[in-house]
Amino acid sequence: MATKRIEHENEFVQALQAPGLTLVDFDAPWCPPCKVLSPILDELHESYDGAINLLKVNCDELPALAAQFSVMSMPTVIFFHQGQPVEKLIGLRPKEAYTSLIAKY
């Protein structure tokens, strides 16, 4: 699955049905750390040859979805395995933080 920008909540639910590991990046266009994280996540997605799914959620456009997962700061990346949340990283982290969690699943 390619990187996908979520536009609607029902689209999010459908996208989580994809098998395997899905990383969901909760961000906003005005957030400087989000702008730094985005290419890191894109690079990770490419390095795993699509074996992980990457979804991006704009918290300004979908605040209810962000609230559902208790997103209080951006960027927040939630790892979903088989559709269930299993890990959460809040704030900008080094690439290795993401790769070590990906390796667990």
C-alpha positions as CSV (number, residue, x, y, z in Angstrom):
1,M,0.0,0.0,0.0
2,A,1.3,3.5,-0.8
3,T,1.4,6.3,1.6
4,K,-2.2,7.5,2.0
5,R,-3.5,10.8,3.3
6,I,-6.8,10.1,5.1
7,E,-9.7,12.4,4.1
8,H,-12.6,10.9,6.0
9,E,-13.0,8.8,9.2
10,N,-14.7,5.9,7.3
11,E,-11.7,5.8,5.0
12,F,-9.5,5.4,8.0
13,V,-11.4,2.4,9.3
14,Q,-11.2,0.8,5.8
15,A,-7.5,1.5,5.5
16,L,-6.8,-0.2,8.9
17,Q,-8.2,-3.5,7.5
18,A,-5.0,-3.9,5.5
19,P,-3.0,-6.9,6.7
20,G,0.2,-6.4,8.7
21,L,1.6,-3.3,10.4
22,T,0.2,0.1,9.7
23,L,1.8,3.3,10.9
24,V,-0.6,6.3,11.3
25,D,1.1,9.7,11.4
26,F,-1.2,12.3,13.1
27,D,0.1,15.7,12.0
28,A,-0.8,19.2,10.8
29,P,0.6,21.3,8.0
30,W,1.7,24.1,10.4
31,C,3.7,21.7,12.7
32,P,7.5,22.1,12.1
33,P,8.4,18.7,13.7
34,C,5.8,17.1,11.5
35,K,7.5,18.4,8.5
36,V,10.8,16.9,9.6
37,L,9.1,13.5,10.4
38,S,7.2,13.1,7.2
39,P,10.2,12.3,4.9
40,I,11.6,9.9,7.6
41,L,8.4,7.9,7.6
42,D,8.2,8.0,3.8
43,E,11.8,6.7,3.6
44,L,10.9,3.9,6.1
45,H,7.8,2.9,4.0
46,E,10.0,2.7,0.9
47,S,12.8,0.8,2.6
48,Y,10.3,-1.9,3.7
49,D,9.1,-2.2,0.1
50,G,5.5,-1.6,1.1
51,A,5.5,-4.3,3.8
52,I,4.3,-1.7,6.2
53,N,1.3,0.6,5.5
54,L,1.6,4.3,6.1
55,L,-1.4,6.5,6.7
56,K,-1.4,10.3,7.4
57,V,-4.1,12.1,9.3
58,N,-4.3,15.9,9.5
59,C,-5.5,16.6,13.0
60,D,-7.0,20.0,12.0
61,E,-9.2,18.3,9.4
62,L,-10.1,15.3,11.4
63,P,-10.1,16.3,15.1
64,A,-12.6,13.6,16.2
65,L,-10.3,10.9,14.9
66,A,-7.3,12.5,16.7
67,A,-9.4,12.7,19.9
68,Q,-10.5,9.0,19.5
69,F,-6.8,8.0,19.8
70,S,-5.9,10.6,22.5
71,V,-3.6,12.6,20.3
72,M,-2.6,15.6,22.4
73,S,0.7,16.5,20.7
74,M,2.0,16.4,17.2
75,P,3.5,14.5,15.6
76,T,2.1,11.3,17.1
77,V,2.6,8.0,15.3
78,I,0.4,5.1,16.3
79,F,1.4,1.6,15.2
80,F,-1.5,-0.7,14.4
81,H,-1.0,-4.4,14.0
82,Q,-3.9,-6.3,12.4
83,G,-6.1,-3.2,12.9
84,Q,-5.4,-2.8,16.7
85,P,-3.2,-0.1,18.2
86,V,-0.1,-1.6,19.7
87,E,2.5,1.2,20.1
88,K,2.5,5.1,20.2
89,L,5.4,7.5,19.7
90,I,4.7,11.1,20.6
91,G,7.0,13.9,19.3
92,L,9.8,13.8,16.8
93,R,12.0,10.7,17.3
94,P,15.0,9.4,15.5
95,K,14.5,7.0,12.7
96,E,15.9,4.1,14.8
97,A,13.0,4.5,17.3
98,Y,10.5,3.6,14.5
99,T,12.6,0.8,13.0
100,S,13.0,-0.9,16.4
101,L,9.2,-0.9,16.9
102,I,8.6,-2.1,13.3
103,A,11.0,-5.0,14.0
104,K,8.8,-6.1,16.9
105,Y,5.9,-6.9,14.5
